[in-house]
Amino acid sequence: MCPDRILIVDDSAEFLGLLSRDVLPQFGYETVPASSGREALRLLDEEKLDLVLLDVQLPDISGLEVLQELQRQQPKIPVVVMTAYGSESIAVEAFRLGAKDYLIKPFDTNLALATIERQLEQSRLQREKER
């Protein structure tokens, strides 16, 4: 079975590298890094993805704008929104736009892994149900 592919969208090179090279591959995930919203949208068109970890604050377009476009193009891919600026209004807006979960940075690796696995499992169950 192929490993789950996770698009990680974050403008912090250090955080992006940590997740995409050091943390998630160690737990069997294949990662696709993106440092901007436009790059993320391009990769969404080019890559087969199972989940998106999406930072809210990006240098070109906001993570919420990326989320809106993702929901139009590929609404079945679960999105977990990440932000260092945790506020209820951002969380409410992200959920309204289709996010499945929310992580406040910096987050515990175990919490992130549990969130990722929960969303991937729910996505698998939904695909099985549709078949």
Secondary structure, DSSP 8 states (H G I E B T S, - for coil): ----EEEEE-S-HHHHHIIIIIIGGGGT-EEEEESSHHHHHHHHHHS--SEEEEES--SSS-HHHHHHHHHHH-TTS-EEEEESS--HHHHHHHHHTT--EEEESS--HHHHHHHHHHHHHHHHHHHHHH-
